[in-house]
Structures are given as structure tokens and as C-alpha cells.
Amino acid sequence: MQSHSDIIIVGGGPVGATLALALADTPFSVQVLEAREDLSRAVYKRTLALSYGSRLILERLGIWAQLSDVTAINNIHISQRGGLGMSQLTATEENLPALGYVVDYGELDSALHAALSKSKASVVTGARVNSIRNSAGYAQVQVTQTDVPCSLTTRLAVVADGGAGQAQRVTQEYDQHALLATVTTELPHNGCAYERFTPEGPVALLPNQQGFALVWTGTPDRVAELLAMPEDEFLTALHTHFGDRVGQFLTVTGRTSFPLVLRYAQDTVASHQVLIGNAAQTLHPVAGQGFNLGLRDAWELAQAIRELGTNKEALGSRSMLQAFQSQRRTDTGSSIFFTDLLVRLFSNDHPILKHGRSLGLMALQYFPPARHMIARRMIFGARG
Ligand SMILES: Cc1cc2nc3c(=O)[nH]c(=O)nc-3n(C[C@H](O)[C@H](O)[C@H](O)COP(=O)(O)OP(=O)(O)OC[C@H]3O[C@@H](n4cnc5c(N)ncnc54)[C@H](O)[C@@H]3O)c2cc1C
């Protein structure tokens, strides 16, 4: 461990590792402190829906070509159960090779770490950060490695710990859990992702290799019941819940669940400190926006640092960090608003809202500019 680095990144998950790679060609020294002892063990066993915009970032870092487990999303089919109206976003209409991709979190994490091991950034594993304090022109980072505490200094501490740390964040419970699983179906996916809204919460099927990654949201009790169900009963329940668009559900594997919350920091910067990725905001997975937003945090922070040239004095300064925060505000704020609104508008059985939703979906389907605006927003973020 180095006692001083220009930049310390707390957390080597996909967002922290992306930032470290994006900084590899700057004149600043970068140290990543990662709590995991063994980087081959990913934090989560889950798929991630990446937008086409995220692919462009990963391509620039040379990571995209390293991923083998990638399924393209060519269309997104949006509907609501028990209500009229549906809409479809398509890659052809957006003139893109795909709207997004489904990738494996573990494979992406490993590819980023393999690239980092060849870069000039230093990665320290088994290093758990306990606190960060401001100290006259520096941040002081308290870290424990194999039970040995030590104190490091840096011009800029970037917290990318996925929200595990002490940062103050606004928390809003949804009283919903997400059940994740892999399913196979009677009909092939043909690159189509399905987003279906039901009064109990959204259900998403993302094309993943030969089957689908399932994200089924419901009350905590309902999700507990679904987790405990025998396979055939579960597949029938899913068919009843989702409908007939992909025919019968044939198999299910790897059922697991998460409580869903919205958490975000109102202030993502402090003296010599900045929060990015899930440490700054944890979103409901309804529109698969969380990691894409975190990746844009990392990419834009790297650009803000690059603009400093060799000026170490400016690194972590109040003016630099406040400029970064205001630059990110629209993208972050609108992603939080959009995701939260979707959950609130669509997860209920209110008759007036139901008709409003039908009209909204029909308008989306028959008014291409609205569709185009939503698709661009999801793919590239608020700054387009
Ligand atoms: C059910 C579900 C489905 C999702 N699906 C999608 C999706 O389809 N698309 C999408 O874009 N997003 C999705 N997300 C969100 C996505 O998983 C997160 O946005 C992403 O994992 C955030 O990456 P991160 O690097 O910020 O944090 P993490 O992936 O949590 O990584 C944080 C890292 O920090 C390390 N760490 C933690 N504490 C410390 C410490 N004190 N000191 C040192 N290191 C530490 C951890 O070991 C870890 O390596 C989903 C989330 C959920 C819950």
C-alpha cells in the first residue's frame, strides 16, 4: 500500500475499476482499495443490462472486446397487465446496432480487473476503508488490511463502495423485493426485452444467451413465497403473471432476491472527496439504469480530472468538485425521477391511473418523437 497517492478510489467494483482505467493515461498516481481478498469472487451473481452508450465507454477502455457473454437487446416491448396500450422501442428506429446488451456482472468485473492489472494503477485487495477525513489540503483515508490499520493521504478520495459505507443518503423504501432468476421459454427471444407493469410491481425479461434473465418485483411476502415454490408451480405462476408473449416458461434456475430501495446522496462532493456509482445513488432496477448511470459518473469524473492537465493543486479542490457535481446533476436527478416515477405510476391498480397509462403507452407507440426521446434518454443519459 502506498502512503500517499494523488487519487484513492475506495471500492474496485465495476464503477471504481472503470474510473481507475479511464485515469490510466493521466499524470496522476491512482490507488484502488478493494475490500475483497479474492477478485475472482464477484460481489453479485447477476446480469446487468448495459445501454449502447455504456458499450461505447467500455469500448474506449478496451474492455468490450474482452466480454464473451453478451446478448444484444434489439427491441424493448413495454406493456401493462390488464390495461390497453403497448409500445416498442427498436434499435432499427434509433439507427443503432442494438439498444443495449445483457452482460454478466462477474465477467465484466473480471475483465476490468485483468485490464487494471496491466495498467499503472495500483490495486490493493483485502483493504477495507473505515473512514475518510478532511485534513488541510488532503483527505486522510483510514484503512484496515489483514487486521492492520493504516492511514493514507490523497488529494482526491473517490468513494465507489456501492453504498456500503458511511455516506449520508436519503432513503426511500419501496416495500418491494426483486426476485432474480434465469428462465428458458417455449419461444425464442429474438433479442427482445420485455418490461411489463403489473399492480404488484414491474416484471422484466431480458434476453440472456438462449433464455431470459428475469427480474420479478413484488411484495416481500409474495417474493418469499415465489422463492420457496417448487419449480413447476413457479413456472405456472410466472406464466399467469407475465402472460403469453414468450409461450410457456420451461425451466428456472438461480432464484434469489433483493429488497428494493432508492438511496441517494443530496451532496455527492465534500472537501477532497466525491461519491460515484451506487455510493452516490442506488436506483430501483425497473429500467436497468443503475450501472449505466454509475459508468457515466466514472467517465465524466475522469474527463474532469483529465482537464486539469498536470495541476495537482486543483485536484480535489472545491471548485473542481462543485463543477463536476453540477455537471452530473441533470443526469442523476432525471434518472432518479424517471425511475421513481415509473415505479409509482405503474405499480398500482388505480382506475384513473390505469387509463392514463394506457393513453401514455399508446401515445408512445403512435408518436415516434416521444419514443425517440425516451430511447435516447435511456441509452445516452440526460446529456444525450
Ligand atoms: C436486482 C438488481 C438488478 C440490477 N440490474 C441492473 C441492470 O440491469 N442494469 C444496471 O445498469 N444496473 C443494475 N443494477 C444496479 C447495479 O448492480 C449497480 O449499479 C452496480 O453494481 C454498481 O456498481 P458499483 O461499482 O458502484 O458498486 P458495487 O458493484 O456494489 O461494487 C462496490 C465495490 O466496493 C467494494 N467495497 C465495499 N465497501 C468497501 C470498503 N469499505 N472498502 C473498500 N472496498 C469496499 C466492494 O467489495 C465492491 O467491489 C441492479 C441492481 C439490483 C439490486
The ligand as an SDF file (V2000), in Angstrom:
LIG
                    3D

 53 58  0  0  0  0  0  0  0  0999 V2000
  -31.7030   -6.7050   -8.5310 C   0  0  0  0  0  0  0  0  0  0  0  0
  -30.7980   -5.7360   -9.2180 C   0  0  0  0  0  0  0  0  0  0  0  0
  -30.6700   -5.7680  -10.5930 C   0  0  0  0  0  0  0  0  0  0  0  0
  -29.8840   -4.7830  -11.2330 C   0  0  0  0  0  0  0  0  0  0  0  0
  -29.8580   -4.7750  -12.5700 N   0  0  0  0  0  0  0  0  0  0  0  0
  -29.2090   -3.7720  -13.2120 C   0  0  0  0  0  0  0  0  0  0  0  0
  -29.2420   -3.6730  -14.6340 C   0  0  0  0  0  0  0  0  0  0  0  0
  -29.8390   -4.4890  -15.3300 O   0  0  0  0  0  0  0  0  0  0  0  0
  -28.5720   -2.6380  -15.2280 N   0  0  0  0  0  0  0  0  0  0  0  0
  -27.9090   -1.6990  -14.4860 C   0  0  0  0  0  0  0  0  0  0  0  0
  -27.3620   -0.7430  -15.0670 O   0  0  0  0  0  0  0  0  0  0  0  0
  -27.8160   -1.7890  -13.1430 N   0  0  0  0  0  0  0  0  0  0  0  0
  -28.4650   -2.7860  -12.4840 C   0  0  0  0  0  0  0  0  0  0  0  0
  -28.4160   -2.8580  -11.1340 N   0  0  0  0  0  0  0  0  0  0  0  0
  -27.5480   -1.9340  -10.4080 C   0  0  0  0  0  0  0  0  0  0  0  0
  -26.0590   -2.3790  -10.4690 C   0  0  0  0  0  0  0  0  0  0  0  0
  -25.9250   -3.6590   -9.9170 O   0  0  0  0  0  0  0  0  0  0  0  0
  -25.2000   -1.3720   -9.7190 C   0  0  0  0  0  0  0  0  0  0  0  0
  -25.4380   -0.1010  -10.2840 O   0  0  0  0  0  0  0  0  0  0  0  0
  -23.6940   -1.6760   -9.8130 C   0  0  0  0  0  0  0  0  0  0  0  0
  -23.3870   -2.9030   -9.1970 O   0  0  0  0  0  0  0  0  0  0  0  0
  -22.9530   -0.5440   -9.0900 C   0  0  0  0  0  0  0  0  0  0  0  0
  -21.5740   -0.7030   -9.2290 O   0  0  0  0  0  0  0  0  0  0  0  0
  -20.5850   -0.0670   -8.1560 P   0  0  0  0  0  0  0  0  0  0  0  0
  -19.2040   -0.3630   -8.6460 O   0  0  0  0  0  0  0  0  0  0  0  0
  -20.9900    1.3340   -7.8470 O   0  0  0  0  0  0  0  0  0  0  0  0
  -20.8830   -0.8660   -6.7950 O   0  0  0  0  0  0  0  0  0  0  0  0
  -20.6810   -2.4160   -6.4750 P   0  0  0  0  0  0  0  0  0  0  0  0
  -20.9110   -3.2410   -7.6690 O   0  0  0  0  0  0  0  0  0  0  0  0
  -21.5230   -2.6880   -5.2570 O   0  0  0  0  0  0  0  0  0  0  0  0
  -19.1300   -2.5010   -6.0610 O   0  0  0  0  0  0  0  0  0  0  0  0
  -18.6500   -1.8840   -4.8680 C   0  0  0  0  0  0  0  0  0  0  0  0
  -17.2460   -2.4120   -4.5640 C   0  0  0  0  0  0  0  0  0  0  0  0
  -16.7410   -1.7630   -3.3950 O   0  0  0  0  0  0  0  0  0  0  0  0
  -16.1540   -2.7190   -2.5060 C   0  0  0  0  0  0  0  0  0  0  0  0
  -16.2700   -2.1750   -1.1520 N   0  0  0  0  0  0  0  0  0  0  0  0
  -17.3980   -2.0160   -0.4040 C   0  0  0  0  0  0  0  0  0  0  0  0
  -17.1130   -1.4350    0.7760 N   0  0  0  0  0  0  0  0  0  0  0  0
  -15.7610   -1.1860    0.7820 C   0  0  0  0  0  0  0  0  0  0  0  0
  -14.8640   -0.6060    1.7350 C   0  0  0  0  0  0  0  0  0  0  0  0
  -15.2920   -0.1230    2.9150 N   0  0  0  0  0  0  0  0  0  0  0  0
  -13.5440   -0.5180    1.4350 N   0  0  0  0  0  0  0  0  0  0  0  0
  -13.0820   -0.9950    0.2270 C   0  0  0  0  0  0  0  0  0  0  0  0
  -13.8960   -1.5740   -0.7090 N   0  0  0  0  0  0  0  0  0  0  0  0
  -15.2250   -1.6640   -0.4380 C   0  0  0  0  0  0  0  0  0  0  0  0
  -16.9790   -3.9840   -2.7570 C   0  0  0  0  0  0  0  0  0  0  0  0
  -16.2460   -5.1430   -2.3810 O   0  0  0  0  0  0  0  0  0  0  0  0
  -17.2130   -3.9010   -4.2670 C   0  0  0  0  0  0  0  0  0  0  0  0
  -16.1760   -4.4910   -5.0040 O   0  0  0  0  0  0  0  0  0  0  0  0
  -29.1790   -3.8150  -10.4750 C   0  0  0  0  0  0  0  0  0  0  0  0
  -29.2710   -3.8380   -9.0810 C   0  0  0  0  0  0  0  0  0  0  0  0
  -30.0990   -4.7570   -8.4600 C   0  0  0  0  0  0  0  0  0  0  0  0
  -30.2310   -4.7310   -6.9480 C   0  0  0  0  0  0  0  0  0  0  0  0
  1  2  1  0
  2  3  1  0
  2 52  2  0
  3  4  2  0
  4  5  1  0
  4 50  1  0
  5  6  2  0
  6  7  1  0
  6 13  1  0
  7  8  2  0
  7  9  1  0
  9 10  1  0
 10 11  2  0
 10 12  1  0
 12 13  2  0
 13 14  1  0
 14 15  1  0
 14 50  1  0
 15 16  1  0
 16 17  1  0
 16 18  1  0
 18 19  1  0
 18 20  1  0
 20 21  1  0
 20 22  1  0
 22 23  1  0
 23 24  1  0
 24 25  2  0
 24 26  1  0
 24 27  1  0
 27 28  1  0
 28 29  2  0
 28 30  1  0
 28 31  1  0
 31 32  1  0
 32 33  1  0
 33 34  1  0
 33 48  1  0
 34 35  1  0
 35 36  1  0
 35 46  1  0
 36 37  1  0
 36 45  1  0
 37 38  2  0
 38 39  1  0
 39 40  1  0
 39 45  2  0
 40 41  1  0
 40 42  2  0
 42 43  1  0
 43 44  2  0
 44 45  1  0
 46 47  1  0
 46 48  1  0
 48 49  1  0
 50 51  2  0
 51 52  1  0
 52 53  1  0
M  END
$$$$
